[in-house]
């Protein structure tokens, strides 16, 4: 027994030795294999990469696109993150036809109810049709299978067999959008619907879309810009990198079907996205709307081809409104090319401001210098220039006019004569003077890549014998409306030229990352004496000249400086009598300018006017009136107090009524007659009433009266009265005491 036990122990020990040896050999083999794999196997890197690729993936962390803001922080363009959902109808999850039909029917009803764009039948048919096309069964062969039979059937009929065809599903993996892009809130709701909630597996993928939203529609769209069109433009395109920011990245590890977890280590670090910066513009959205509407109405009324209106703040150069409208083939108007910045054209008479400045400052010409205007006739000036004015200026017997009259009436003949008289033989000096006014290049908006202005240089092939004379009244060069506006703004700004500014700041996450301060181009564009004369001339154009209809003493309750311009457009190398550019530049208020406005309209000769005043005047007046009326500091503030306030002024009119008002406020009245009509002078606690003449053969004095009393008194004496404004009369066109003729016209203005 002991011997048997010993033999079994030896047998077990020998077997264990064999196992031990085998294990040692296996361990050595594994160790050698590991060494080989680690240091010598050339394929291991590829294999490791493939495994890593299957287990580890990365996803983009999308940066939020920056906003474009108005000057008050209101968004002009902003982004909403949307999801595009693409379904793969060839997915294996759809192989169960019965389950697919049941879930597709439910999804169709829910999508139809949620979006309301199509019927449930439309959604179901679309899903069923795409699924059938994406998963086509192809016959690959046949299998023979014994039928299931009862023993009796088998006994009498023998074994029976069925032929079963075998199919292979041929899949066409397409990615189909079943419904529109949805924002994150919408996606949170619809991803609970069948199929979208992954009850048939992951059969779709989502793609984040940065969807751009424009809260004000097409208003200022040409300035704001687009990048999702064939030819991108505007701020969106010029600052596309700044707005876009920089995407980040996160790494994910496969853990289980449809489940991944974020990982991060020394080699796989999450890169956080850098959101795009917000761009703060100088656009005043309310003013932009006013300018757009006014320009649109003027273009429709005159059947204009295109037009632009720009409003600039004098001190800063801020562009508060920038409207650009072009006509479609159907006659509608849309935000077209940015003509204000990118369309150089011959400006016409608006350039006479530069001509006047150069004559006074560079040539030292006396403002009283007289030239024969030709009284509306075409005049040959020098060897090469043949010029005429749009209307007779001066008188037939005395056509000699001075500089102020020439500027006010926009006399072409005068300016050509004056320039040739002072600069013939000194063409380079005149050219340099225009360059000094920045008319040979753009001083802003290079990021928008505008077309370069054209200013011919003496001594070159494009400087002709007639060029100097043509430059005198705005022909022979091409500049943009923005350049013209910048020049006029410098005059309004006390001689200081500032560059136009459209962008004031860049912000990221509410913090300012870049400032764009006002850029002073020239501290002074002319002498103080010349500036004073220019301001006087511009204000005279508004009061008595070509802009009188819109800004004359009877047209508005405020004073402005203005200049109009009408230019015939050159077609090729010849001037056409068919196309015109009408423009007007205005600054206001005249005594302390705060805003400068330009309107330019391009049109074909036909119905309506071709002149700058008529084309641009209605737009200028509407925008200027809006600016004037909205400035609260220009109006007297309302005094709120518990203490009884005495009136600071009492209107004139019927003396008995004035006395009644005076007694109500405990004012001491002093008058020469207790009845009739009179004007007033109000003191601290008294009122003095001066009777106006009762003689119906002379013009009565209505200054200081209210409208009702003034109209009654004037019309009762047979006068034809027109009026502007509200309040009390501050101006009457016919002097009090002058002889009165029945039917005479008289204008009164109230403030």
C-alpha positions, 0 to 999 in steps of 0.5 A: 500500500505504501509502495503504491502511494509512493508511486502515485506521488512520484507520478504526480511530481513528474507531471508537475515538473512537466507542467512547470517546465511548460509554464516556464517555457510559455512565460519565456516565450511570452516575455520574448514576444513582448520584447519583440513586439515592443522593440522589433515588430513593425506592424505593432504601431499600426495595430495600436493606432487602429485599436486606439482609433476604435476606442478613442475619438475626438469631437469638436467643441464649437466656438460661439460666433460673435455678435454684431451690435448697434451703438446702444448694444442692440444686436444687428446680427447674432447666432443661434446654435441649431442642429441638423439631423441626418437619418441613415435609412439603411441602418441595421436598426431598421431591419425589423420591418414591422417595428420600423413601420410602427415607429415611423407611423408614430414619428410621422404623426408627431413631426406633423403636429410639431412642425405643422408643415406637412401631413403625417402621410407625407412624413410616413411616405417619405420615410418608407420610400427612402427606407425601401430604396436604401435597403434593397433585397438581392436574391443570392440562392435557395435553401432546401428545408424539410417540411414539418409533417405529422407521422401519418402524413410522412407515412403515406406521403413520404418526406416533403421539402420546401425551397426557401430563397436566400436574400442579401440586403444591399444597403445604400447609406444615405444621410437624409434630412427629414425636417428643418434645422432645430434649435437646442430647445426644439431638439430637447423636445423632439429627440423624445419622439420614436426613432429619434430617442434611439429606441431602434438604435442609433440610426441618425447623427446630428451636426451643429449649425451656426445659424445667423439671425438678423433681428432687423431683417434687411435693415443695414444688411449691406453694412452688416454683411453676409458670408453664406453667399457666393460673394460675401461682403460687409462686416461679417466678411471683413471681420470673419476671423474675429467673429468666428473665434476658434473651435476647441476639441474634446477626447472621448473613449468608447465604453459601451454601445452608444456610450462614450466618456470624456477622457483627459490626460497628459497627451489627450488634453481638452482644448476649450473653444475661444468664442468669437468677439462681438463687434460694436458698430456706430450704427444708430438703428432708429436713425438707420430706419428713418434714413432707409425709409426716406431714401426708399420713398425718394427713389420710388418717387423719382424712379432712381437706379440706386441711392445712398444716405449716410449720417456722420457725427461731426466730432467723432466721425461715427457713421450713425446711418448708412443706407444703400438701396438699388432697384430690381428689375421689377422696380422694387428696392433692396439693400444693394452694393455699398455705393457710399463706400465703394462707388467712386463717381464724378460728384458735380457741384458738391466739389465746389466746397473744395474749389472755394477753399483752394481759391481762398487759402492757396490762391489768396483770391478775394471773396469779392472777386467778380466774374461774368456769369454769362447769365445762363449762356454757354461760355467758352473759358480758356482754350479748352472749356465750354461751360454753362450754368443750369439757370441764369445767375445775376441779371442780364444787364449786370451778370457780374457776380461775387464768390458768395453768389457763385457758391449760393447759386452753384455757378459753374462758369464763375468757378472755371474762370476763377480756377483757370485765372489763378492756377493755369500753369500751376496745375500741380499746385491745384492737384496737391491741394486736392490731395491735401483734402484726402480726395486721392485715396480712402482714409477709412474702410480699407477692410471693405476693399473699396474701388480706389478713387480717381484723381488725374495727375498733371503731366500724365496721359490722363491730364488733358487741356480741359482737366483743370477747368473740369475739376473746378466744378466737380468733373474729371475725377471720381470720388465716393459719397463718403469722401465728399461727406468727410470733407463737409464734416471737417468744415462742420467740425471747425476745420478738423478732419476725422476719419469715418468710423463704423466700428468702435469696439470689440468685446469678448464675454462682455470685456473690451478687447479692442478699442477704435478711437476717433482718428484725426486726419488733419487738425485743420483743413484751412485757415480760420477766416476761410472756414468762417466764409465757407460756413457762411456760404453753406448756410446761405445756400440753405437760406437763399440758394439751391437748397432753399425749398427744403431748408429755407427760412420758411421750410424748417424751424432750424438752420443748416449748412447745405450744398447741392450737386448735379452731375452728368454721368460719363458713359465710356469716354463721352458724357451722356445726357441720359444718366445723372447723379443728384446729391446734397450734403447738409450739416446741422444745426448751423450754429453748433453742428453735430451731424453731417448728412449726404444723400446721392441718387443715380437716375436716368433722365425721364420722369421726375427731376435730375437735379440734386436738390429735388432728388436728395432734398426730401431725404435730407430734410426728413433725416435732419428733421428727425435728428433735430426733433429727437434731441431733447437738449435742444428743447427747453426742459419742463420745470416741475415744482410745487411753487407757482410758476409765472409764465415766462412769455405770453403770446400776442393777439387779441388785447382783451384775451391777453388781459384775461390771461394776465389777470389769471396769473396776477400779472400787472398789465400795461397797454395803450388801448384795451381793445384791438390787437397787439404784441407783448413783452413779458417781465418778471411779474408784468406784461406790456402790450403794444397795439398794432396798427388798425390801418388796413392799408399796411402790413400788421405786426404779428411777431409774437402772436399765436397762429390763430390770431395771426391768421385771423388778423392777416387774412382779414386784411386780404393777405394770402398766408402760408406758415410753417412750424408751431408756437408763436410767430418769429418771422414774417416775410413782409415787414410790418408797416409796409404798404398792403395790396389785397391778395399779396402773399405773406409767409410766417414761421412759428417756433 
